[in-house]
Amino acid sequence: MRGQRAILFHLLRDGPMRFAALHQATSLSSATLTVYLERLVADDLVTLGADRACGLRDIEATRMRRALYRRRFPDLLADAAQEIFDETR
């Protein structure tokens, strides 16, 4: 959920973004970003244009939904483990 949280954060803060800009802002791989965007589109939170521009379908609904993606203790542990793993590569 960390990736979905990051996508929603950037779209709320910065407004609609092209795929490349969102890719750079979130630091997610292209494949991971695509999967998360497809999930958010299926959940009717994000729109994905033909030009690969991403935007929020309903800003207020997204703000309410972000509560589901808040950082929880298990998320913090997973993030810390990922950082350790990334440093050892």
C-alpha positions in Angstrom: 0.0 0.0 0.0 3.0 2.3 0.3 3.1 2.8 -3.4 -0.6 3.6 -3.7 -0.3 6.0 -0.8 2.6 7.7 -2.6 0.6 8.0 -5.9 -2.4 9.5 -4.1 -0.2 11.9 -2.2 1.5 13.3 -5.3 -1.8 13.5 -7.3 -3.4 15.4 -4.4 -0.5 17.7 -3.9 0.6 18.3 -7.4 -2.6 17.7 -9.5 -2.7 15.7 -12.7 0.7 14.3 -13.8 2.0 12.4 -16.7 3.2 8.9 -16.1 6.9 9.8 -16.4 6.6 12.6 -13.8 4.6 10.3 -11.4 7.2 7.6 -12.0 10.0 10.0 -11.0 8.1 11.5 -8.0 7.2 8.1 -6.5 10.5 6.3 -7.3 8.5 3.2 -8.1 9.5 1.0 -11.0 7.4 1.4 -14.2 5.8 -2.1 -13.7 4.9 -1.4 -10.1 3.5 2.0 -10.9 1.4 0.5 -13.7 0.0 -2.2 -11.4 -0.8 0.3 -8.6 -2.4 2.8 -11.1 -4.6 -0.1 -12.5 -5.8 -0.8 -9.0 -6.5 2.8 -8.3 -8.4 3.1 -11.6 -10.4 -0.1 -10.8 -11.2 1.5 -7.4 -12.5 4.5 -9.4 -10.0 6.9 -7.6 -7.7 7.7 -10.5 -8.2 8.4 -14.2 -5.6 7.3 -16.7 -5.7 9.2 -20.1 -4.6 7.9 -23.4 -1.6 10.2 -23.2 -0.6 8.4 -19.9 -1.7 11.4 -17.8 -3.0 10.5 -14.4 -5.5 12.5 -12.4 -7.9 12.1 -9.5 -11.5 11.3 -10.3 -12.9 12.8 -7.1 -10.5 14.7 -4.8 -12.8 14.6 -1.8 -13.4 10.8 -2.1 -9.6 10.4 -2.5 -9.0 12.3 0.7 -11.4 10.1 2.6 -9.9 7.0 1.0 -6.4 8.0 2.0 -7.3 7.1 5.5 -7.1 3.5 4.4 -3.5 4.1 3.2 -2.2 5.8 6.3 1.1 4.6 7.6 0.6 1.9 10.1 3.3 0.2 12.3 3.5 -2.9 9.9 4.0 -0.4 7.0 6.8 1.3 8.9 8.5 -2.1 9.6 8.1 -3.1 5.9 9.5 0.2 4.8 12.5 -0.1 7.1 13.2 -3.6 5.9 13.0 -2.5 2.3 15.5 0.3 3.0 17.9 -2.2 4.6 17.5 -4.5 1.7 18.1 -1.7 -0.8 21.3 -0.6 1.0 22.8 -4.1 0.9 22.5 -4.5 -2.9 
